[in-house]
Amino acid sequence: MGKLIVLEGIDGSGKSAQYRRLTARFDREGLGYHSIVFPRYSEESSALIRMYLNGDFGSKPEDVNPCAASIFYAVDRYASYMTDWKDRYNAGAVILSDRYTTSNAVHQGAKLPAAEQPAFFDWLYDLEYVKLGLPEPDLVIFLDVDIATSERRMAHRREKNGTSGDIHENDAEYLQHCLDTGRRAAKHYGWRIVDFMKDGAEREADEKHEEIFEIVKGVLDGAGRG
């Protein structure tokens, strides 16, 4: 089997930027890998995700229960696995993923009271890794960011791209719940955490990248799962 490495974080955490840095580093160092990014908005398997995020099922994230919404995303992952990277993974490839099952834990678990989240986390694990047969990650890195920074970064991104944002991005209270839930999920599952801030100041992107790369290399060199 291969190795599955996942970068996770709420919107505005810098996750996608760090993912691009990580794949570029692999390219520079001649390290083989296969890249996947979820959700796959351009694919037919993401149709229900797009309807959900566009507000077709309700104007607030909570209008769709976490189990139903999780299945939307899980179907897209299953289609990706079966048609794109299953054979590569089984042949021993390194798979680098921007989001994964982990995003369901963060964004759908946030719809539940904290006391109910551990049971949801376990249900999600069983759904995707047992019943659907998707690979369990060897490493998940959660990029932790404060809400004020997240909102500022998202506002800049929307202005730059001329977009209005989806029902997740436009709900500040929901994003706070996602951050809190992500931290609980990290503890529950044993994810590695990389902080966006240090001593009250934003860390340099290169500094965070070096920390991420060293964690990834440790797993690839046989330091174990995490």
N, C-alpha and C positions, 0 to 999 in steps of 0.2 A: 504493500500500500504506500501511497504517497504521504505528503504532509500538507495539512490544510491550515493556513495562517489567516486570521481574520482581524481587520481593523474595524472598530466600532466606536460610536459616539453620537451624541445628539446633534441636531442641526446647528451649524456654527461652531463646531468643536475643532475645525481644521482637519477633520478626518480624511476627506478626499484629497486635500493638499498633501498630507503626509503619506497617503497611499501612493500618489504620483511620485513623491520623492523615493519611496521604498522601491517601486518598480524600476525607476530610473537607476537606483543604486545597484539593483540586481543586474540590470543591463550593463552598467559600467564594469562590474566585477565579473561579468560572464557567467552569472549564476542562472541556471535554467529555471523557468517558472511558467505557469499559465495564469492569466489574469481573468478574474470575474468581478463584475460589479452588479449589485442588486439595489433596487429592483431593475429589471431589464425593460424599461419603458417602451422600447421600440419593438418588443416581441408580443405576439398574440397572447402568450401566457400571462401577460401582465394586465389584461383588459379589466379585470375586476379591481385591481389595485388602482388603476387610473380612474375608474368610476368612483371608487371610494375617496381618493384624494381630491377629486374634482367636486365632491359634495353631492354626488348623485344619490347617495344613500342617507344623506343627512349633512347638515352644515357644520356639525361639530364632530370631532373624533369619537366622542362617547356615544354618538348615535348608532354606531356599529359595535356590537359586543366584541370583546377581545379575541374570543375563540374564532368567530366568523372571520374577522379581519386577518387573524393569523393564518387562516387557511388560504386566503387570497394570496398572501406572500409565499406560503409554503408551496403552493402549486407552481408558481413561477420558478422557485428554486428546484423543484423536482424536474420540471421541463428542462431547465438549464443542465442539471446533472446528467439526465438521460441522453440528451442530444449533443452536449458540448464537451464535458470534462470527465465523465465517468471512466472511460477507457484510459485517459491520461493518468488519472488518480490511481487507478488499479495497477498501472504500469510503474508507479513509483514517482510520479511528477510532484513538484512543489506547486501548490495552488495558493495564490494570493487573492484574497477576497475583500472587497470594499463592501461591508455589511454581510450579514448571513442570518441564520436563525436567531442570532443574538439581537437583531433589530426588533424582532417580534417580542422578545423578552422586555426590551426597553420601552418600546412605543405602545405595545398593546398591554403589557403588564401595568403600565401607568394608569390605565383606566380602572384599576382595581384598588381597594384599600390595601394598605401595606400588609395587614395580617393575612390577606388572601393571596398575596403574590408568590410565596414559596410553592404553594400547590399549583399555581399557574405555571411557574417555571418548570416544575416536574412534568406537568401535562404537555408542555411545549416540547420538552426533551423527548418524551415518549412519542409524540406525534411525528416529529421530523426525523429523529435519529433511529427510532425503532420501527414504527408503523410505515413510514415512507422510505426508510432505508437510506437516508442521506448520511454522508460521513459526519462524524463528530469532529470539531476542530481540534487540532493539536495545540493551538495557541490562539487566545483572543486577547487583543490589546484594546483596552477601553480608554479613550481620550477624554479626560475629565476637564470640564470647563464650567465657569460660572455663568449664570443666566444673563447677566448684563452684557458680558462679552459675546455670548452666543447671539443675542438679539442685535447687537451692534454689527456683528459680522454678517448676519443674515440681511439686515437692512442695506448694507453696502452691496451685497451680492444682488439683491433684487433691483437696486438702483442701476447697477452696472449692466445687468442683463435685461432690464426693462420688463420684469415679471412681477406678478402680484403675490406669489406664494400660494401654497396649498393649505388645506384645513389644519394640518399639523403645524406648519410654520407660522401661521397667523394667530395661534392661540397661546399666549404667553403663559397662562396658568397651566395649560397642558404640558408645555415644554418644561416647566419647573418640575411637574410630576415625573416627566420622562427622565430628567437628570437624577432625581431622588431614586427612582426605580432602577436606573442604570447602575447606580452605586450599590444598591441592594443586590442586583443581579450579579455584579462583579464579585461580591462577597459569596453569594450562593454558589456560583459556578466555579469560582477560583480564577477569574480573569486577572490579567496583569493591568495595572493602572498607570497611565502616563499623564502627569498633570500639565495643564495648559499654562498655569501660573506658578510662580515661585517667589516667595517673600513679597507677595502683593503686586508683582510686576509680571507682565507677559513674557514668557520664555521665548528665546529666539527659535525660529523654525528649525535651524540646523541643529541646535542643541537637542530638541525633541526628536528629530530624526535619528541622531546618533544613539539616543537611548533606545528608540524603537528597534533600530537595526541590530544593536547588541542583544536585545531580548530575542529577536527572531533568529539570529545566528546561534544563540545558545540552544534553542530548540532544534534547529536543523543539524547542529553538531552533536545532538544526542543527549542534551541536558534534561530531557523529559517533557511531559505535557504540562500545560498551564493555561 
